Amino acid sequence: MAGWGAFFVSLLNYKTEKYVIAENRRIGILFRLYQLAVLGYIIGWVFVIKKGYQEREEAIQTSVITKLKGVALTNSSEAGLHLWGAEDYVIPPNVSESVRLSVCLSLHPCSQECVLSLSPSGIKTGLCLNSTGTCEIHAWCPVEYGKRPREPLLSEAENFTIYIKNFIRFPKFEFSKSNVLENYNDSYLKTCSYDSEDHLYCPIFRLGDLVSWTGNDFQDMAAKGGSVGILIEWNCDLDKDSSQCNPQYSFTRLDINLNNSVTSGYNFRFGRYYKDPNGESFRTLYKVYGIRFDIMINGQAGRFNIVPTIIAIGSGVALLGIGAFACDMILLYMMNTSSFYRERKFEIINFK
């Protein structure tokens, strides 16, 4: 019983480590440099740059509203004299033809065999038209001849404007904001133009400026078509005032391989269908060249929280312990005086 009693009494004792001071300058310098490196990493990188004391949220909720404004007058062989408003040039036709469903000559020469089969334009009838040397085809006639415009139909669109209103919300922190401040009135929005320095919260962008910020020429892009990416980033430190959470814009051209005439540019086709007084169907085919604007929203927010703070501090303490362990291994096994150090560090008690 005395043995067990002594054991339980010993549980109330406080035990501390025994430290051995090794007067080795090289190991001392190495250990201090390691400590400084760890402290620099924890304070500089983890806390100052990465804000490791904050709880983060990247699941941003967002919506975008856009409106285009501008008026242009054009006179082309396809469309004639036309006044374009916002409701027209959102999808402006550049080439249009009235075509009917019938048989006509195709672009396939008879040397490629005019057997009854499907083709990209319609169905080959199996006949060769000797007058043209091409296959007959059942399709919407006449078949479209692909050609790219040399100049834009709406060259004046360079001075048109686009209104981009963006709402964002971080649900974890119950924080929301917009790229249009609430104290702005209608008169300001009618006259302002976005500028990253003086008018950061003006949502009005000139189309020519949007393209020039990507390093491209508006007139050239408008003729062949193109895709422009507008990225709005919200990186918010919610430990600061909400006025410090500001949108950051960047602009880039998205259609790749600009030197390849096959892949660069942006265009698409669509048709409108009608019937003549005889009940025969015909359609007007539009091939549209223009600039597509893709608006992308990205962001993250952070706010102080004790849990990530403790985790960051704990990881720093663990790193400091690794340094002490590494220096011990050097002294115990890699120095000429390793045996002497082991004798001082470890005390062996013989109970015999």
C-alpha positions in Angstrom: 0.0 0.0 0.0 2.9 2.3 0.7 4.0 1.9 -2.9 0.7 2.9 -4.3 0.3 5.8 -1.8 3.7 7.2 -2.9 2.6 6.9 -6.5 -0.6 8.9 -6.0 1.3 11.5 -4.0 3.8 11.8 -6.9 1.0 12.8 -9.2 0.7 16.0 -7.3 4.3 16.9 -8.1 5.3 19.3 -10.9 7.9 18.1 -13.3 10.0 20.4 -15.5 12.6 19.7 -18.2 16.3 19.9 -17.5 18.2 22.1 -19.9 21.8 21.7 -21.0 23.5 24.8 -22.3 25.9 23.9 -25.1 28.4 26.7 -25.7 28.8 26.1 -29.4 28.8 29.2 -31.5 28.0 27.6 -34.8 25.0 25.7 -33.4 23.9 28.8 -31.5 24.0 31.0 -34.6 22.3 28.3 -36.7 19.5 28.0 -34.1 19.0 31.8 -33.8 18.9 32.2 -37.6 16.3 29.4 -37.8 14.2 31.1 -35.1 14.4 34.5 -36.9 13.3 32.8 -40.2 10.3 31.1 -38.5 9.3 34.3 -36.8 9.6 36.2 -40.1 7.4 33.6 -41.8 4.8 33.6 -39.1 4.6 37.4 -38.7 5.3 38.5 -42.3 3.7 35.9 -44.4 1.1 34.2 -42.3 -0.2 37.2 -40.4 0.6 40.3 -42.5 0.3 39.0 -46.1 -2.0 36.0 -45.9 -3.9 37.3 -42.8 -3.9 33.9 -41.1 -5.8 35.4 -38.1 -8.9 35.8 -40.2 -11.8 33.4 -41.1 -12.1 33.4 -44.9 -15.0 33.1 -47.3 -14.7 32.7 -51.1 -18.3 31.7 -51.9 -19.2 35.1 -53.2 -22.9 35.6 -54.3 -23.2 38.1 -57.2 -25.5 39.4 -59.9 -24.9 41.7 -62.9 -27.1 44.1 -64.7 -26.0 45.6 -68.1 -27.5 48.2 -70.4 -26.1 49.6 -73.7 -26.7 53.1 -75.0 -25.9 54.9 -78.2 -27.3 55.7 -81.7 -25.7 55.2 -85.1 -26.7 55.8 -88.7 -25.6 53.3 -91.4 -26.0 52.9 -95.1 -25.0 49.5 -96.5 -25.9 47.4 -99.5 -27.4 44.7 -97.4 -29.5 46.8 -94.9 -29.8 50.1 -96.7 -30.2 53.3 -94.8 -30.8 52.4 -91.1 -30.9 54.2 -87.8 -29.6 51.9 -85.1 -30.8 52.1 -81.5 -29.9 50.1 -78.4 -32.7 47.5 -79.2 -31.1 46.9 -82.6 -27.4 46.7 -82.2 -27.3 44.3 -79.2 -27.4 41.7 -82.1 -26.6 43.7 -85.3 -26.8 41.8 -88.6 -23.8 42.3 -90.9 -24.8 40.0 -93.8 -28.4 39.1 -94.7 -29.9 37.2 -97.5 -33.5 36.0 -98.3 -33.3 32.3 -99.1 -35.8 29.6 -100.0 -35.9 25.9 -99.5 -35.3 24.5 -103.0 -32.6 22.9 -105.2 -29.5 24.9 -106.3 -25.9 24.6 -107.0 -23.5 23.9 -104.2 -19.9 24.7 -103.5 -18.8 21.1 -104.0 -17.2 20.3 -107.4 -18.4 17.3 -109.3 -15.0 15.7 -108.9 -15.9 15.0 -105.3 -18.8 12.8 -106.4 -22.4 14.0 -106.3 -23.8 10.9 -104.6 -27.0 11.2 -102.6 -25.6 12.2 -99.1 -25.7 14.8 -96.4 -23.4 17.9 -96.7 -22.8 20.9 -94.4 -25.2 23.0 -96.5 -27.9 20.4 -97.2 -28.6 17.2 -99.1 -26.8 16.3 -102.3 -29.3 15.2 -105.0 -26.8 13.0 -106.9 -26.8 15.3 -110.0 -23.9 17.1 -111.4 -24.6 20.5 -113.0 -22.4 20.6 -116.1 -22.9 24.3 -116.6 -21.1 25.1 -113.3 -19.2 21.8 -112.6 -20.7 21.6 -109.1 -23.2 19.3 -107.4 -26.8 20.0 -107.1 -28.0 20.3 -103.5 -31.4 20.5 -101.8 -31.0 23.3 -99.2 -31.9 26.9 -98.4 -30.9 28.6 -101.7 -28.8 30.4 -102.6 -26.1 28.7 -100.5 -24.2 31.1 -98.3 -20.8 32.1 -99.5 -18.5 32.7 -96.5 -16.8 36.1 -96.6 -15.5 38.3 -93.8 -16.3 42.0 -93.7 -13.4 44.4 -94.2 -14.8 47.2 -92.0 -17.4 47.2 -89.2 -21.0 48.1 -90.0 -21.3 50.1 -86.7 -18.0 51.9 -86.6 -19.6 54.6 -84.5 -20.2 52.1 -81.7 -16.7 53.0 -80.4 -18.4 55.9 -78.5 -21.3 53.8 -77.2 -21.5 53.2 -73.5 -22.3 50.1 -71.4 -23.8 50.3 -67.9 -22.5 47.5 -65.7 -24.1 47.3 -62.2 -22.7 44.6 -60.0 -24.1 43.4 -56.6 -22.0 41.1 -54.3 -22.7 39.4 -51.0 -20.7 37.3 -48.5 -23.4 35.4 -46.7 -21.1 34.1 -43.9 -20.4 37.7 -42.8 -23.7 39.1 -43.8 -21.9 41.7 -45.9 -23.1 43.1 -49.2 -22.0 45.9 -51.5 -22.4 47.3 -55.0 -20.1 49.0 -57.5 -22.5 51.9 -57.5 -22.6 53.9 -54.2 -26.0 54.6 -52.7 -25.3 58.3 -52.4 -24.8 58.8 -56.2 -27.7 60.5 -57.9 -29.0 60.2 -61.5 -27.3 63.4 -62.7 -23.9 61.9 -61.8 -24.6 58.6 -63.5 -25.6 60.5 -66.7 -22.3 62.4 -66.9 -19.6 60.2 -65.4 -17.3 57.7 -67.1 -15.3 55.0 -65.3 -11.8 55.9 -64.2 -9.7 53.7 -61.9 -8.4 56.8 -60.0 -11.1 59.4 -59.9 -14.4 57.5 -60.7 -13.9 54.0 -59.4 -17.6 53.7 -58.6 -18.9 55.0 -61.9 -20.6 52.0 -63.7 -20.5 53.7 -67.2 -17.9 52.3 -69.6 -17.1 53.6 -73.1 -16.8 50.6 -75.5 -13.7 52.0 -77.2 -12.0 52.3 -73.8 -12.9 48.7 -72.9 -11.2 47.4 -76.0 -8.2 49.7 -75.8 -7.5 48.5 -72.2 -7.0 45.1 -73.6 -4.3 46.4 -76.0 -6.5 46.1 -79.1 -8.0 48.5 -81.7 -11.8 48.8 -81.6 -12.4 49.3 -85.3 -10.3 46.2 -86.2 -12.0 44.0 -83.5 -15.5 45.3 -84.5 -15.0 44.2 -88.1 -13.8 40.7 -87.4 -15.5 40.2 -84.1 -13.9 39.4 -80.8 -14.5 38.5 -77.1 -13.5 40.8 -74.3 -13.4 39.7 -70.7 -14.3 42.1 -67.9 -13.1 40.8 -64.5 -14.4 42.5 -61.3 -12.6 41.4 -58.2 -13.7 42.0 -54.6 -11.0 41.3 -52.0 -12.4 42.6 -48.7 -10.8 42.9 -45.3 -13.8 43.2 -43.1 -11.7 44.2 -40.1 -11.5 47.5 -41.8 -14.2 49.9 -42.7 -16.6 48.9 -45.5 -15.3 51.8 -47.6 -12.0 50.0 -47.9 -13.7 47.1 -49.8 -13.5 48.3 -53.4 -14.0 46.6 -56.8 -10.8 46.1 -58.9 -11.3 45.9 -62.7 -9.2 44.1 -65.2 -9.7 43.7 -69.0 -8.4 41.1 -71.4 -9.1 39.7 -74.9 -10.4 36.2 -74.6 -10.5 34.9 -78.2 -7.2 33.1 -78.5 -4.6 32.9 -81.3 -5.0 36.3 -82.7 -2.7 35.6 -85.6 -4.8 32.7 -86.9 -7.6 34.0 -89.1 -9.6 30.8 -88.6 -9.9 30.9 -84.8 -9.7 34.6 -84.0 -12.8 36.8 -84.0 -16.4 36.3 -83.0 -19.4 35.6 -85.1 -22.6 33.5 -85.3 -25.6 33.0 -87.5 -29.3 33.0 -86.9 -32.4 33.0 -89.2 -35.9 34.5 -89.3 -38.6 32.6 -91.1 -41.5 33.9 -93.1 -44.1 32.7 -95.6 -45.0 34.5 -98.9 -48.6 34.9 -100.1 -48.4 31.5 -101.8 -47.6 29.8 -98.5 -44.0 29.1 -99.5 -41.5 29.3 -96.7 -38.4 31.5 -96.9 -36.0 32.9 -94.4 -33.6 35.8 -93.9 -30.2 34.6 -92.8 -28.0 36.8 -90.6 -24.3 36.4 -90.0 -23.4 38.5 -87.1 -19.9 39.9 -86.5 -19.3 41.9 -83.3 -17.7 42.2 -79.9 -18.9 39.9 -77.1 -18.4 41.2 -73.5 -18.0 38.5 -70.8 -18.3 39.8 -67.3 -16.7 37.6 -64.6 -17.0 38.2 -60.8 -14.5 36.9 -58.3 -13.8 37.8 -54.7 -13.1 36.7 -51.1 -13.6 38.3 -47.7 -11.9 37.8 -44.3 -12.6 38.8 -40.7 -10.7 38.1 -37.4 -11.5 34.8 -35.7 -9.8 33.3 -32.7 -9.7 29.8 -34.1 -7.5 30.4 -37.2 -5.3 32.7 -35.0 -4.6 29.9 -32.5 -3.9 27.5 -35.3 -1.4 29.9 -36.9 0.3 30.5 -33.6 0.4 26.7 -32.8 2.0 26.0 -36.2 4.7 28.6 -35.5 5.4 27.0 -32.1 5.7 23.6 -33.7 8.1 25.0 -36.3 10.3 26.4 -33.5 10.3 23.0 -31.9 11.5 21.4 -35.1 14.5 23.8 -35.0 15.5 22.7 -31.5 15.1 19.0 -32.5 17.3 19.5 -35.5 20.1 21.2 -33.5 19.9 18.4 -30.9 20.4 15.8 -33.6 23.5 17.7 -34.9 25.0 17.9 -31.4 24.2 14.2 -30.6 25.3 12.5 -33.7 27.1 14.8 -36.1 29.8 16.6 -34.0 33.2 15.4 -32.8 32.1 16.0 -29.2 28.8 14.1 -29.6 29.6 11.5 -26.9 30.5 14.3 -24.4 27.2 16.1 -25.2 25.2 12.9 -24.7 26.8 12.3 -21.3 25.6 15.7 -20.2 22.2 15.6 -21.8 21.1 12.2 -20.6 21.4 11.1 -17.0 21.3 7.3 -16.4 20.1 6.1 -13.0 21.0 2.5 -12.0 18.7 0.9 -9.5 20.9 -2.2 -8.9 
